[in-house]
Amino acid sequence: MHGRRFRLCGALVPVVALILGSVGPVAAQELKPFTEKLPKSLGKFPLVVVPAGKVTLDDPANPGKQVTVEVKPFYLSKTEVRWDEFGQWVYRLDLSDADAAAGKDAANRPSMPYIPPDCGFGTDGFAAISLSFLNATKYCEWLTKMTGHKYRLPTEAEWVWACLGGAENKPLSAAELEKVAWFGKTMKNPNKPTEDPGPMPVGSKDANGYGLFDMLGNVREWCVGIDDKPVAKGGGWADDAEHCQATARFFFSPDWQKTDPQNPKSKWWLSDAPWAGFRVVCEP
């Protein structure tokens, strides 16, 4: 399959081509889905097993060339990270009142947002949004420390393989996307039904073949690109069908925090990206 190019943020961006590989016969069978429970809170989230495979990606550093990546079995959160669990870290709810007041661990935590980071779209059951790549990365470090399990952001190869869900690699039509994705600004956020569209509660569309929800649409998801640079995948609620595909890549643009009044701009929050979120990998 020949790679295509999308025009994003004013630049032509190569997209990925994929080769479906065989499922690892032993390692994947040894892994079982589980639910992670956060200590000191009622927070929890389910993870599913993504089997082994192989993907061939367009190399962003060498236009016209491709790189084939072997993907080992791994755990991936069933939904995008929600405010339900993310809020415990942001608002320091795992700390004692004294430690929170003293600013313990402040260097590794987001600054307090100057506006509600959910933009009024909702928190309970909604994906955490307006997040920078650093914010997502530091959350994974905190989650690792809290649970004793190794958490990180997915690589682009892992994410694309998981997004396919075992299905044939082909662009999805708008009609096909309607079953699995919130996209195209056609939805009405339940907390703002008379205003502009926005993100929707996670898991309210169909799951893919691996039992993963919202891999396409709802929020773009931060990953580590094959060049080790931040890349957002999957498209979001404001993107059209062409850009809500496993192959689309989005890179940070200053427009994502254009209205941020701080100088310098926040390294944690993206004031104009209410579609920037993520999900987490747990290493076996």
C-alpha positions as CSV (number, residue, x, y, z in Angstrom):
1,M,0.0,0.0,0.0
2,H,1.4,3.4,-0.9
3,G,1.5,6.1,1.8
4,R,-0.7,9.2,1.3
5,R,-0.1,12.6,2.7
6,F,-2.4,14.9,4.7
7,R,-2.0,18.6,5.0
8,L,-1.9,19.4,8.7
9,C,-0.9,22.7,10.4
10,G,0.0,24.1,7.0
11,A,2.5,21.3,6.1
12,L,2.3,18.1,4.2
13,V,2.7,15.2,6.7
14,P,3.5,11.7,5.6
15,V,1.1,9.1,6.9
16,V,1.7,5.5,7.7
17,A,1.2,2.3,5.7
18,L,0.7,-0.9,7.6
19,I,1.3,-4.6,7.2
20,L,-0.8,-6.8,9.4
21,G,1.4,-9.3,11.1
22,S,0.7,-12.6,12.9
23,V,-0.3,-12.7,16.5
24,G,2.3,-13.9,18.9
25,P,1.1,-17.5,19.8
26,V,2.4,-17.7,23.3
27,A,3.1,-14.4,24.9
28,A,-0.3,-12.8,24.1
29,Q,-2.1,-15.9,25.5
30,E,-0.2,-15.5,28.8
31,L,-1.6,-12.0,29.3
32,K,-5.1,-11.4,30.7
33,P,-7.1,-8.2,30.8
34,F,-7.2,-6.5,34.2
35,T,-8.4,-3.4,36.0
36,E,-5.9,-1.1,37.6
37,K,-7.0,0.4,40.9
38,L,-5.4,3.5,42.2
39,P,-4.3,3.5,45.8
40,K,-5.9,6.0,48.2
41,S,-8.9,6.5,45.9
42,L,-11.8,4.9,44.2
43,G,-10.2,5.5,40.8
44,K,-9.8,2.5,38.5
45,F,-9.6,1.8,34.8
46,P,-9.6,-1.4,32.6
47,L,-6.8,-2.5,30.4
48,V,-7.0,-4.9,27.4
49,V,-4.4,-7.1,25.8
50,V,-3.1,-6.1,22.4
51,P,-1.4,-9.1,20.7
52,A,1.9,-9.0,18.8
53,G,2.1,-7.8,15.2
54,K,4.1,-5.9,12.7
55,V,3.5,-2.5,11.1
56,T,5.3,-0.6,8.4
57,L,5.4,3.2,8.9
58,D,6.4,6.0,6.6
59,D,9.7,7.4,8.0
60,P,9.1,11.1,8.9
61,A,12.9,11.7,8.8
62,N,13.3,10.2,5.3
63,P,10.4,11.0,3.0
64,G,9.6,8.2,0.6
65,K,11.2,5.5,2.9
66,Q,9.5,3.2,5.3
67,V,10.4,1.5,8.6
68,T,9.0,-1.9,9.6
69,V,8.4,-2.2,13.4
70,E,7.8,-5.4,15.4
71,V,5.2,-4.9,18.1
72,K,5.2,-7.2,21.1
73,P,2.1,-7.9,23.2
74,F,1.2,-5.2,25.6
75,Y,-1.6,-3.8,27.8
76,L,-3.5,-0.7,26.6
77,S,-6.1,1.3,28.5
78,K,-9.6,0.4,27.2
79,T,-10.5,4.0,27.0
80,E,-8.8,7.4,26.8
81,V,-7.5,8.5,30.2
82,R,-10.4,10.1,32.0
83,W,-10.6,13.0,34.5
84,D,-11.9,10.3,37.0
85,E,-8.3,9.1,37.4
86,F,-6.3,12.0,36.0
87,G,-7.8,14.5,38.5
88,Q,-6.2,12.7,41.4
89,W,-2.8,13.5,40.1
90,V,-3.6,17.0,38.8
91,Y,-5.2,18.2,42.0
92,R,-2.8,16.3,44.3
93,L,-5.5,14.3,45.9
94,D,-3.0,11.5,46.7
95,L,-1.1,13.9,49.0
96,S,-1.9,14.8,52.6
97,D,-3.2,18.4,53.2
98,A,0.2,19.3,54.6
99,D,2.2,17.9,51.8
100,A,-0.1,19.5,49.2
101,A,0.1,22.9,51.0
102,A,3.9,22.6,51.1
103,G,4.1,22.0,47.4
104,K,5.5,18.5,47.6
105,D,6.3,17.1,44.2
106,A,5.2,20.4,42.6
107,A,8.0,20.3,40.0
108,N,6.6,17.1,38.5
109,R,3.0,18.1,38.6
110,P,1.0,20.4,36.3
111,S,0.5,24.0,37.4
112,M,-3.0,24.7,38.5
113,P,-5.0,25.7,35.4
114,Y,-6.3,29.2,35.3
115,I,-9.6,28.1,33.7
116,P,-11.4,24.8,34.2
117,P,-9.3,22.4,32.0
118,D,-12.4,20.4,30.9
119,C,-13.7,23.7,29.4
120,G,-17.1,22.9,30.9
121,F,-17.6,19.9,28.7
122,G,-17.6,17.5,31.6
123,T,-15.4,15.4,33.9
124,D,-17.1,12.3,35.1
125,G,-16.6,9.7,32.4
126,F,-15.0,12.2,30.0
127,A,-11.5,12.0,28.6
128,A,-8.9,14.4,30.1
129,I,-8.3,17.2,27.5
130,S,-6.2,20.2,26.8
131,L,-3.1,18.3,27.8
132,S,0.5,18.8,26.6
133,F,2.7,15.8,25.7
134,L,4.7,16.6,28.9
135,N,1.6,16.5,31.0
136,A,0.7,13.0,29.6
137,T,4.3,11.7,30.1
138,K,4.5,12.9,33.7
139,Y,1.2,11.3,34.5
140,C,2.6,8.0,33.3
141,E,5.5,8.4,35.6
142,W,3.2,9.2,38.6
143,L,1.0,6.2,37.7
144,T,4.0,3.9,37.7
145,K,5.1,5.2,41.1
146,M,1.5,4.8,42.5
147,T,0.8,1.3,41.2
148,G,4.2,-0.4,40.9
149,H,3.4,-1.3,37.3
150,K,5.4,0.2,34.4
151,Y,3.2,2.8,32.6
152,R,4.1,4.9,29.6
153,L,2.7,6.4,26.4
154,P,2.2,4.1,23.4
155,T,4.7,4.2,20.6
156,E,3.2,5.2,17.3
157,A,3.6,1.6,16.0
158,E,1.8,0.2,19.1
159,W,-1.0,2.7,18.8
160,V,-1.6,2.1,15.0
161,W,-1.5,-1.7,15.5
162,A,-4.0,-1.4,18.4
163,C,-6.2,1.0,16.4
164,L,-6.6,-1.5,13.6
165,G,-8.0,-4.0,16.1
166,G,-7.1,-6.9,13.9
167,A,-9.1,-5.5,10.9
168,E,-7.9,-5.0,7.4
169,N,-5.9,-1.8,6.9
170,K,-8.1,0.5,4.8
171,P,-9.4,4.0,5.1
172,L,-12.8,4.1,6.9
173,S,-15.7,5.9,5.3
174,A,-17.7,8.5,7.2
175,A,-20.5,5.9,7.6
176,E,-18.1,3.3,9.0
177,L,-16.6,5.9,11.3
178,E,-20.0,6.8,12.7
179,K,-20.1,3.4,14.5
180,V,-16.8,3.9,16.3
181,A,-15.9,7.6,16.4
182,W,-17.1,11.0,17.5
183,F,-15.9,13.3,14.7
184,G,-16.8,16.1,12.4
185,K,-18.4,18.4,15.0
186,T,-21.7,16.6,14.6
187,M,-22.3,15.7,18.2
188,K,-23.9,17.7,21.0
189,N,-22.0,17.6,24.3
190,P,-24.5,16.6,27.0
191,N,-23.3,19.4,29.3
192,K,-23.5,22.1,26.6
193,P,-26.4,20.9,24.4
194,T,-27.2,24.4,23.1
195,E,-23.6,25.4,22.4
196,D,-20.9,24.2,20.0
197,P,-20.0,20.5,19.9
198,G,-17.3,19.0,22.1
199,P,-15.9,15.8,23.5
200,M,-18.3,13.0,24.5
201,P,-18.2,10.4,27.4
202,V,-15.7,7.7,26.6
203,G,-17.0,4.3,25.5
204,S,-20.2,5.5,24.1
205,K,-19.5,4.2,20.6
206,D,-18.7,0.7,19.5
207,A,-15.4,-0.9,20.5
208,N,-12.9,-2.2,17.9
209,G,-11.8,-5.8,17.5
210,Y,-9.5,-5.7,20.6
211,G,-12.2,-4.2,22.8
212,L,-10.8,-0.6,22.7
213,F,-13.1,2.4,22.6
214,D,-12.5,5.8,20.9
215,M,-9.3,4.9,19.2
216,L,-10.6,7.1,16.4
217,G,-12.3,10.5,17.1
218,N,-13.3,12.0,20.5
219,V,-9.7,13.2,21.4
220,R,-6.4,13.0,19.6
221,E,-4.0,10.8,21.6
222,W,-0.4,11.6,22.4
223,C,2.1,8.9,21.3
224,V,5.9,8.7,20.9
225,G,6.6,8.8,17.2
226,I,9.1,6.5,15.4
227,D,11.5,9.4,15.4
228,D,11.0,9.7,19.2
229,K,9.1,13.0,18.8
230,P,5.6,13.7,20.1
231,V,2.8,12.9,17.7
232,A,-1.0,12.9,18.2
233,K,-3.0,10.1,16.7
234,G,-6.6,9.2,15.8
235,G,-8.1,12.6,15.2
236,G,-10.7,14.1,17.5
237,W,-14.3,15.4,17.7
238,A,-13.4,18.5,15.7
239,D,-11.7,16.6,12.8
240,D,-13.3,15.4,9.6
241,A,-13.4,11.8,8.4
242,E,-10.2,12.1,6.4
243,H,-8.2,12.9,9.5
244,C,-9.9,10.4,11.8
245,Q,-7.9,7.5,10.5
246,A,-5.2,5.2,11.9
247,T,-2.8,6.7,9.4
248,A,-3.2,10.4,10.3
249,R,-0.5,12.2,12.2
250,F,-0.8,15.5,14.1
251,F,2.1,17.6,15.4
252,F,2.0,20.3,18.0
253,S,1.3,23.8,16.6
254,P,1.5,27.1,18.6
255,D,-2.1,27.6,17.7
256,W,-2.9,24.9,20.2
257,Q,-2.3,27.5,23.0
258,K,-2.8,30.7,21.1
259,T,-5.0,32.3,23.8
260,D,-2.8,31.3,26.7
261,P,-2.1,34.6,28.5
262,Q,1.0,33.4,30.2
263,N,4.5,34.3,29.1
264,P,6.1,31.9,28.5
265,K,3.2,29.7,27.6
266,S,2.3,26.8,29.9
267,K,4.3,23.7,29.4
268,W,1.4,21.7,30.9
269,W,-1.9,22.9,29.4
270,L,-3.0,23.6,25.8
271,S,-5.6,26.3,26.1
272,D,-6.9,25.9,22.5
273,A,-6.7,22.2,22.2
274,P,-9.8,20.8,23.9
275,W,-9.2,17.6,21.8
276,A,-5.7,16.7,23.0
277,G,-5.7,13.7,25.4
278,F,-4.0,10.3,25.6
279,R,-4.3,6.6,26.8
280,V,-1.6,4.6,28.5
281,V,0.4,1.4,27.9
282,C,1.2,-0.9,30.8
283,E,4.2,-3.1,30.0
284,P,3.7,-6.8,30.8
